Amino acid sequence: MEAQQTAHARKMFLGNLPRYVNTADLEKFLHEVSVPYKSVVVVADKSTGRSRGFAFVNFASEHAMRTAVAVLDGMMFHSNVLLAQEAVAARSETGGGRDDRR
């Protein structure tokens, strides 16, 4: 569990991407604005393959991730204002979100 928390401390959510942007476009942009990263994944719709308008970026350290958030949050990219923040762990799929205790 601790390793998973550490991995999330180095992962950034990047939202409000234009739907036509792909991973290569985002990698090029990050390079141009001097944001060092380990990996980038633009999340695509499973049925269409088109971007869903957000990505996850992994960094070598928590410090690098926090610096990138500070640089990218609010920055313009293809006429869109980016939303950058530390990624949060996905919620558990068990229970379906309902509280069955009555």
Steps between C-alpha positions, in 0.01 A plus 500: 500500500783741584663446159168586333470819705858594408426442130194728519715768665693514173199498266324807362151535353495741205152602389323722250706370209358552152337176378733480199821496709681167515789375712765611249354854493504519879854362524618766255325775699652384830843500339446853362405636845793314663295266719704183559275192526533122496188406307179647358167335425219692329186311600292390201138392470487121470243493222620789280869519583474881528646694788273549801664838566735404782829327564718359776867592520752308714810660649824379658423671831221669693695827477510478119125434492421795729722730292321388182159565659610852591628564147213343303188586702328787320738492201353534151533202267330509157257770623406300811590592858659191657401356837797333669483331838640206692322182394290323760466125531197353326211406727439134569249335269354284780154573625385703203502823699185415695481459871297182541502520879156603626 
